[in-house]
Amino acid sequence: RIVGHPVLLSSPQQVCSLLYEELKLPPPNSRAGEVGAMVKFKGANQTHTTNEETLQALSALHPIPGIILEHRHINKMLNTFITPLSDKAVQSRGAPSSGAGGGG
């Protein structure tokens, strides 16, 4: 809620809107991959990149691109390693027991 409203960070469209329309950050220069002069949108079909290289460059101008990068890194670790390992651990233990001994 740093920007005052929720943003789905897994949505490139919402991230582009946040970075380039709301925060008015300059999109990358298409020739050199550098952050350069503002490129005008060519209607709703025009999108700008939110790849790691671009977000790293933009993070020098505003803290939000760095936060987006951190979120992506944590999300990747969670989905690649932690969740699969957790699922595998649950499967290897079998069904959870209902408790030890008779209740009463």
C-alpha positions as CSV (number, residue, x, y, z in Angstrom):
1,R,0.0,0.0,0.0
2,I,3.0,2.3,-0.5
3,V,1.2,3.8,-3.5
4,G,-2.1,4.3,-1.7
5,H,-4.0,1.4,-3.4
6,P,-3.4,-2.3,-3.9
7,V,-1.4,-3.4,-7.0
8,L,-1.2,-7.0,-8.2
9,L,2.6,-7.4,-8.6
10,S,2.2,-10.5,-10.7
11,S,0.3,-8.5,-13.3
12,P,2.6,-6.9,-15.8
13,Q,-0.2,-4.6,-16.9
14,Q,-0.8,-3.3,-13.4
15,V,3.0,-2.9,-12.8
16,C,3.4,-1.0,-16.1
17,S,0.5,1.3,-15.2
18,L,2.0,1.9,-11.8
19,L,5.5,2.6,-13.0
20,Y,5.0,4.5,-16.2
21,E,1.5,6.2,-15.8
22,E,1.1,6.8,-12.1
23,L,4.7,7.3,-11.0
24,K,5.7,8.8,-14.4
25,L,9.0,6.9,-14.4
26,P,10.8,7.0,-17.8
27,P,10.5,3.7,-19.8
28,P,13.7,2.1,-21.1
29,N,15.3,3.5,-24.2
30,S,14.4,0.9,-26.8
31,R,17.8,1.2,-28.5
32,A,20.3,0.8,-25.7
33,G,18.1,-0.8,-23.0
34,E,18.8,2.2,-20.8
35,V,16.4,4.4,-18.9
36,G,15.8,7.3,-21.2
37,A,13.4,9.9,-22.3
38,M,9.7,9.3,-21.8
39,V,8.1,7.3,-24.6
40,K,4.5,8.2,-25.4
41,F,1.9,5.4,-25.2
42,K,0.4,4.4,-28.5
43,G,-3.0,3.7,-27.0
44,A,-3.9,0.7,-24.8
45,N,-1.9,-1.8,-26.8
46,Q,1.5,-0.1,-26.0
47,T,3.3,-1.7,-23.1
48,H,6.7,-1.2,-21.6
49,T,8.9,-3.9,-20.1
50,T,9.0,-4.8,-16.5
51,N,11.9,-7.2,-16.8
52,E,14.6,-7.5,-14.1
53,E,17.1,-5.3,-16.0
54,T,14.6,-2.5,-16.4
55,L,13.4,-2.6,-12.8
56,Q,17.0,-2.5,-11.6
57,A,17.6,0.6,-13.6
58,L,14.4,2.2,-12.4
59,S,15.2,1.4,-8.8
60,A,17.8,4.2,-8.9
61,L,14.9,6.6,-9.5
62,H,12.3,5.3,-7.1
63,P,12.1,2.6,-4.4
64,I,9.1,0.8,-5.8
65,P,10.9,-1.0,-8.7
66,G,13.3,-2.5,-6.1
67,I,10.3,-3.6,-4.0
68,I,8.8,-5.3,-7.1
69,L,12.1,-7.1,-7.7
70,E,12.3,-8.3,-4.1
71,H,8.7,-9.5,-4.4
72,R,9.5,-11.4,-7.6
73,H,12.6,-13.0,-6.0
74,I,10.7,-14.1,-2.9
75,N,7.8,-15.4,-5.0
76,K,10.1,-17.4,-7.2
77,M,11.8,-19.0,-4.2
78,L,8.5,-19.8,-2.7
79,N,7.0,-21.4,-5.8
80,T,10.2,-23.1,-6.9
81,F,11.5,-24.5,-3.7
82,I,9.5,-23.9,-0.5
83,T,6.0,-25.0,-1.7
84,P,7.2,-28.1,-3.6
85,L,9.4,-29.2,-0.6
86,S,6.5,-28.6,1.8
87,D,4.1,-30.6,-0.4
88,K,6.6,-33.4,-0.7
89,A,7.1,-33.5,3.1
90,V,3.3,-33.7,3.7
91,Q,3.0,-36.5,1.1
92,S,5.9,-38.5,2.6
93,R,4.3,-38.3,6.1
94,G,1.0,-39.6,4.7
95,A,-2.4,-38.4,5.9
96,P,-2.3,-36.4,9.1
97,S,-3.3,-38.4,12.2
98,S,-6.4,-37.5,14.2
99,G,-4.3,-37.3,17.4
100,A,-2.7,-39.7,19.9
101,G,-4.7,-42.0,22.0
102,G,-8.5,-41.9,22.5
103,G,-9.9,-38.5,23.2
104,G,-12.1,-37.8,26.1
